[in-house]
Amino acid sequence: MKQGKELKTNPMTSGERMKAVVDKRRPDRVPFVPMALGFCAKHAGYTIGDIYESPEKSFWAQVWTQEIYGYDGSPTHIYGSFPACEFGGEIRFPKEEWEQSPVLNRFPVESEKDAWEIELPDVKTSGLTPLTIEFYKLCERHHMPINAPCGTPFTWAANLCGVGQFCRWMVKKPDLAHRLLRLVTDYLLQFLQYWVDTFGEGRVNGFSSMPTESNYVISPKQFEEFALPYQKEAHEKLQQMGITRFLIHVCGEHNLNLPYLAQVPLGDETILSFGHEVKLTDAMKYFGDNYIIAGNVEPAIIQGGTPQQVYELSRKCIEEAKYSPRGFILMSGCELPPHAPPYNLYMMKKAVDDFGWYE
């Protein structure tokens, strides 16, 4: 293990570093964004539930943890089963030791009848939206980015009825699957318009994750038929609203989907983050010329591996993608595990300090 490169005398601030990457300029070093949520709560002495139900605690827990470890990025407020609660489902905030995000107790769509009859909720008042808006008003007051949860239509549609049920409907009753896809696409566009109206055109970034499109769940043919058309429509219309910057986490095994995902029109300031299942060299092959590539240290190793393993995986990621044409950001392959040893996060930052500087 290296003893550490002497740090530059005038390094960029985190904000300057991220802006340089987005603006197609070379930063001083590779930015490091670990996607830490529950980890921050535990580090600050809060519960993981506080990340989702207390905007004030969530914001400051993320700010304080970032200050301690010196990583980049900005606070965010998202949860995995969105928008099930917004459409009338029931969730509970994480309370048990190993729960990482809100748990869905009841889906808003439990039958075919529900699928046909469910209607668009009020984008301003439903579910956790008021809490999320409150969180980003804190960000606005502190001159930080506004990262609206914009999801993908496919993952959002599956969250309304459950992944298993949605997959059965794709095969046996595709009209029901398309009904939910149409509904959540319309909701997504109304929801993001509300964010633009609230924070101003040009101020809103989109933050989305696409776990349900993974090839662990669906085939590339199903991706092409059910996911791709709605995702293309959503991004075309979001850019017309002035939302041109996205962080999209391509979660899990997506190797066979990459040629289709490359057809989605994303803004040229977009960051594509990949799970460890996708090689960074493959991500660069499809997207490196147009989008910022991010990833992808395996979360299981960050939680259960040795510090040396975490350091080596981080080094490998940096050396593979450091010179990606449009830029590179070191990230974990999904959310940083809340129970990860703090020293392992330090070792990721150490690898950046040892291998991430640009000449």
Secondary structure in CASP SS format (residue, H / E / C, confidence):
PFRMAT SS
TARGET T0000
AUTHOR 0000-0000-0000
METHOD secondary structure of the structure
MODEL  1
M C 1.00
K C 1.00
Q C 1.00
G C 1.00
K C 1.00
E C 1.00
L C 1.00
K C 1.00
T C 1.00
N C 1.00
P C 1.00
M C 1.00
T C 1.00
S H 1.00
G H 1.00
E H 1.00
R H 1.00
M H 1.00
K H 1.00
A H 1.00
V H 1.00
V H 1.00
D C 1.00
K C 1.00
R C 1.00
R C 1.00
P C 1.00
D C 1.00
R E 1.00
V C 1.00
P C 1.00
F E 1.00
V C 1.00
P C 1.00
M C 1.00
A C 1.00
L C 1.00
G H 1.00
F H 1.00
C H 1.00
A H 1.00
K H 1.00
H H 1.00
A H 1.00
G C 1.00
Y C 1.00
T C 1.00
I H 1.00
G H 1.00
D H 1.00
I H 1.00
Y H 1.00
E H 1.00
S C 1.00
P H 1.00
E H 1.00
K H 1.00
S H 1.00
F H 1.00
W H 1.00
A H 1.00
Q H 1.00
V H 1.00
W H 1.00
T H 1.00
Q H 1.00
E H 1.00
I H 1.00
Y H 1.00
G C 1.00
Y C 1.00
D C 1.00
G C 1.00
S C 1.00
P C 1.00
T C 1.00
H C 1.00
I C 1.00
Y C 1.00
G C 1.00
S C 1.00
F C 1.00
P C 1.00
A C 1.00
C C 1.00
E C 1.00
F C 1.00
G C 1.00
G C 1.00
E E 1.00
I E 1.00
R E 1.00
F C 1.00
P C 1.00
K C 1.00
E C 1.00
E C 1.00
W C 1.00
E C 1.00
Q C 1.00
S C 1.00
P C 1.00
V E 1.00
L E 1.00
N E 1.00
R E 1.00
F C 1.00
P C 1.00
V C 1.00
E C 1.00
S C 1.00
E H 1.00
K H 1.00
D H 1.00
A H 1.00
W H 1.00
E H 1.00
I C 1.00
E C 1.00
L C 1.00
P C 1.00
D C 1.00
V C 1.00
K C 1.00
T C 1.00
S C 1.00
G C 1.00
L C 1.00
T H 1.00
P H 1.00
L H 1.00
T H 1.00
I H 1.00
E H 1.00
F H 1.00
Y H 1.00
K H 1.00
L H 1.00
C H 1.00
E H 1.00
R H 1.00
H C 1.00
H C 1.00
M C 1.00
P C 1.00
I E 1.00
N E 1.00
A E 1.00
P E 1.00
C C 1.00
G C 1.00
T C 1.00
P H 1.00
F H 1.00
T H 1.00
W H 1.00
A H 1.00
A H 1.00
N H 1.00
L H 1.00
C H 1.00
G C 1.00
V H 1.00
G H 1.00
Q H 1.00
F H 1.00
C H 1.00
R H 1.00
W H 1.00
M H 1.00
V H 1.00
K H 1.00
K C 1.00
P H 1.00
D H 1.00
L H 1.00
A H 1.00
H H 1.00
R H 1.00
L H 1.00
L H 1.00
R H 1.00
L H 1.00
V H 1.00
T H 1.00
D H 1.00
Y H 1.00
L H 1.00
L H 1.00
Q H 1.00
F H 1.00
L H 1.00
Q H 1.00
Y H 1.00
W H 1.00
V H 1.00
D H 1.00
T H 1.00
F H 1.00
G C 1.00
E C 1.00
G C 1.00
R C 1.00
V E 1.00
N E 1.00
G E 1.00
F E 1.00
S E 1.00
S E 1.00
M C 1.00
P C 1.00
T C 1.00
E C 1.00
S C 1.00
N C 1.00
Y C 1.00
V C 1.00
I C 1.00
S C 1.00
P H 1.00
K H 1.00
Q H 1.00
F H 1.00
E H 1.00
E H 1.00
F H 1.00
A H 1.00
L H 1.00
P H 1.00
Y H 1.00
Q H 1.00
K H 1.00
E H 1.00
A H 1.00
H H 1.00
E H 1.00
K H 1.00
L H 1.00
Q H 1.00
Q H 1.00
M C 1.00
G C 1.00
I C 1.00
T C 1.00
R C 1.00
F E 1.00
L E 1.00
I E 1.00
H E 1.00
V E 1.00
C C 1.00
G C 1.00
E C 1.00
H C 1.00
N H 1.00
L H 1.00
N H 1.00
L H 1.00
P H 1.00
Y H 1.00
L H 1.00
A C 1.00
Q C 1.00
V C 1.00
P C 1.00
L C 1.00
G C 1.00
D C 1.00
E C 1.00
T C 1.00
I E 1.00
L E 1.00
S E 1.00
F E 1.00
G C 1.00
H C 1.00
E C 1.00
V C 1.00
K C 1.00
L H 1.00
T H 1.00
D H 1.00
A H 1.00
M H 1.00
K H 1.00
Y H 1.00
F H 1.00
G C 1.00
D C 1.00
N C 1.00
Y C 1.00
I E 1.00
I E 1.00
A E 1.00
G E 1.00
N E 1.00
V E 1.00
E C 1.00
P H 1.00
A H 1.00
I H 1.00
I H 1.00
Q H 1.00
G H 1.00
G C 1.00
T C 1.00
P H 1.00
Q H 1.00
Q H 1.00
V H 1.00
Y H 1.00
E H 1.00
L H 1.00
S H 1.00
R H 1.00
K H 1.00
C H 1.00
I H 1.00
E H 1.00
E H 1.00
A H 1.00
K C 1.00
Y C 1.00
S C 1.00
P C 1.00
R C 1.00
G C 1.00
F E 1.00
I E 1.00
L E 1.00
M E 1.00
S E 1.00
G C 1.00
C C 1.00
E C 1.00
L C 1.00
P C 1.00
P C 1.00
H C 1.00
A C 1.00
P C 1.00
P H 1.00
Y H 1.00
N H 1.00
L H 1.00
Y H 1.00
M H 1.00
M H 1.00
K H 1.00
K H 1.00
A H 1.00
V H 1.00
D H 1.00
D H 1.00
F H 1.00
G C 1.00
W E 1.00
Y C 1.00
E C 1.00
END
